Amino acid sequence: MIGSAPVRPPVAAGVDAPTAYRRPAMRAWRDVLRFALLCVLALLFLMPIYWMIATSLKTEAAAVAQPVQWWPHEPTLENYRTILASPNAPFLRWTWNSLFTSTAFAGLSVLLAVLTAYPLSRMRFRGRDTWFWAILSSMMIPGVIFLIPHYLMMIRFDWIDTYHALIWPGLPAAFGVFLMRQFFVSIPREVEEAARIDGANSLQILVFVLLPFLTAPMATLALFQFMASWNNYVWPLFVVHGEMQTLPVAITSFSSRYWTAYGKLMAGTAIASLPILIAFLFTQRYFIRGMSLTGLKDE
């Protein structure tokens, strides 16, 4: 009827009418506050990235100018051209070193973790739990303890300044074995038993039956291991030099005790950040799925 008062929705019995009408408004305010908080957190996380990119687009004079220039007044790509074309700093070779070793390290780490976790979770043999807890307890040992023994091994194997030194020493990762084992345990045994009835052996069951269930955790582990190898600084600092350096070590050549080329340093850091971003974008779907799955069911 035209001119009549709007009809309010019915209120449940036993609920005060003003309280019931205030609830949607309170929820809306909560959503607004939550959104504002997320925006502030996002700004805090993105600010260093913005500052890195902005500084890489400045000249050296503008990068150290006072007062601080919060955005480049005259943006330039000179810093990128300099580090990519400099004959004294083979930046492309350093990038290839990091990309090759990190990719190989991630792939071999996943392979080793799967081959180790499979018998620890799906097979019955004496001492299985003892071996698992021994591997798991190694996570409590600080990695720096192995620095000198590994370095002496690299000298004995004549692997200094080679890709072998960047790939093989860190492959036995207890975290990867633990992660893969927990996901193996979460797969119903009926799937494996049906394959055995059809005549499949253990390797065929692993490759054709169980691994399709582990796409998300394997991608998650590969991303973690790729990032760990890509960002590793201390170990490459000892075992590779000159053209064999990786990016985290090589970037420090733009800084010394007496001077720092901030524009070139930030340009190199921006380039070094791209592979991690690309790797995450390609594995984002599997990463989120792997993190959302519990995978922590025990036998």
N, C-alpha and C positions, 0 to 999 in steps of 0.2 A: 504494500500500500504506500502510495507516495506521501512523504512527509512523516511517516511513522518512524519511531526510534529503532536503531539497529538492534537486531536480536543477538544477545550474547550466547556463547556456547554453553551447554548445560554443565553444571558443576557436580562432581561426584558427591555422593552422600557422605556426610561427616567431614567434609573439607570446607574450610572457611572461604567464602566467595572472593574477598579481596586478595587473600593469599594465593588462591588458584589463578587469579588474573595477573598477579605479580610474577609468577614463576617464569613465563616466557620472556618477560623483560629482563629478569635476572640472568637467564640463560644467554640472552643476547649480549648483555654487558660482559658476561664471562668470556664469551667468544671474542668480543672486541679486545678485551684485555689480553687474552691468550695470543691473538693475532699480533697485537702491538709488541708483546714480549718476544715473539718469534722474529718479528722484523728487527728489533734491537739486537738480538743474538746473531741474526744473519748479517747485519751491518758490522758487528764486531769481528765476525769471521772473514768477511769479504774485504775489510779495510786493509789488511796487509797485502792482499792480492792486488788491490787497486794501487796501493803505494808502490809495489814492485813494478807494475806496468807503467805507471806514471813516471817513475824515476828512470826507467829504461828509455823513455821517449824524450828525456831532457839532455841538454848538453852538460858537460862536466861542471861548467860554471853555474848553470841553473840548478844542478843537483845539490850544490853546497851553498847556494845563495841564502842570504839572510835579509828579510824574514823568509820563512819557508814558503816555497811555491807549492800550493796544494794541488795544482794541475799544471801541466806543461804549457806555458804561454806560446812557445814556438816548437811544437812537437817535431821530432826528427827521428829517422831510422838509422842514423849514423852509427850508433852503438852496435846495432845488429850487424850492419855491413862490416864494421871493423872486426868484430870477433869472428865472423864467419869467413872473412877473407884474409885474416892476418897470417903471414907465413910462419911467424914465431909461436902461434897458438893454434894447432890443428884441431879446431873445435869440432868439426865434422867427424874426425877420427875418434875423438873422445866420446862423442855422442854414440857412434857406432859401437864402441867398446862397451858402454853402459847398456845399450839396447840389446846387443847380442848376449852378453853374459847374464843380464837379468832375465831375458826370455828363456835361455837355456837352463838357468838355475830354477826358474819357476816350473818349467815342464818336467825336469828331472826330479825335483822335489815332490811333485804330485805323484809321479810314477813310483818313486821309492816309498812314499807314504802309503799308497794303495797296496803295493806288493807286501809291505810289512804289516799293515793293518788287517789284510784279508785272513791270513792264518791265525792271527791273534783274536779274531772275532768269530770266524766261521768253522774253524777246525778244532779238533780235540787232540791234545798231546800233552805229555807230562811236562810240567814247568811252564805252561802257557801263561798263567796269571803272574808267575814270578818274573818272566821276561817282560810282560807288559808293565808291571810296577817298576821294574828296573829302568825301562825306557822312560816312564813317566817321571821318576825321581830325578832324572838328568835335567829336567826343566828347572830344578831348584839350584843348579850350579851356574854361577855367573859366566857368561860367554867369554869375558876378558881373560879368564883363567886359561883358556885354550889358545890364547894368542901366541905365546912363545912356542909351545909344542907344535902348533900348526906351522909356524914360521920355519922352525927347524926342519920339519918334514918337507916344506916347499924347497928349502935349500938342498936337502938330500935328493929329492926327485928332480932337481934342476928345473923347477917350475916358476922361478922368479921372473917377472915380466912376461908372463904367458897367461892366456885365458884359463888354463887349468887351475891356476892359483885362485882365480876369482869364482870358480864354479864349484869345484869338488869339495873343499873343506867344510862348507856349511850345509851340505845336502842332508845329512842325518839329523832331521828336525823332529824332536819329540812331540811338539805341538801338532804337526801334520799327522803323525801316526795316531795320536789321541783323537783328533778331529775325525779322521777317516774311520777309525774303529767304532766310534760312537754312532756314526751313520750306518755302518755295516750292521751293527747290532739291531738297529731300528727296522731293518728289512725283515719281513716275515720269513721264517725258515721254510714254509710251504712252497714258496717260489723256487728255492734251491732244490728241495726234494723232488719237485715235479720235473725239473731239468735232469736230475740224476736218474730218475726212472726212464727218461727218454734216451739215456746213454751218454749224456754230456760228462766230460771230465771236469776237474777243478778249474783248469785254465779257461775252458769254454764257458763254464758257469760265471766266472769272474768277468770275462770280456763281454759276453752276449746277454747275460741275465742280470748281474748285479750292477755293473757300471752305468747302465742307462738310468738307474735310480739315483746315481751319485753325481749327476751333471752339475747341480747347484753347489754342493760342497766342494767338488773339485775345482770349479771356477772360483769359488771364494778363497780356497787355499792358494790357488795359482796367483790371484790378485795380491794376497798378503805376502807371498814369497817374492813376487815381482817387485813390490814396493820395498820390501826389506833389502833386496839386493841393489835396487836402484839408489836407495838413500844411504847405503852403507858407506861410511867414510873411513873408519879407523883401519879396517883390514886392507882395503886397496892402498891406503897411504903407505903401508909397509911393503907390499909385494909387487906393485907396479909403478913404473916411472916413465917420464917422457911421453912418447906417443901412446903408450899402453895405459895411461891413466884413465880413470873413469870421471864422469862429469862432476860429482861432488868434490873430488880432490882437485880436479883441473880448475874449477871455478875459483878456488882460493888463490890462483895465480894473479887474479885481478886485485888482490889486496895484500898488503905487507905491513910491517911494523911502522913504516913511515908514511905510507900513502895508500889510498884506496880509490880505485876508479869506480865510483858508485854507479854511473850510468852503464858501463860495461858489465859490472857485477850483477846488476839487476836484469840486464838483457840476457846474460847467460843463465840466470836463475829462471827467468820466464821460459826460455827454451827448454830448460831441464824439467820444468813442470808439465810440459805438454804431453809427454808419453804417459805419465801417471794419469792425467785427466782422460786421455784417449782410452787407456786400459780400463779405467773405471766406467766410462760410458759404454764400452762394449760388453762389460761383464756386470753392469748394474742390475739387470733383471735377475741374473743368477745369484748375484751377491745378496740382494734383498731377500730372495727366496731361501737361500742358504741360511741367512740369519734368522728368518722367521720360523724355519723348521726347528723343532726341538733337537732331534738327533742325539738326545742324551738318555735314551731309554737303555737300561741295563738288562742283562740277561737274568 
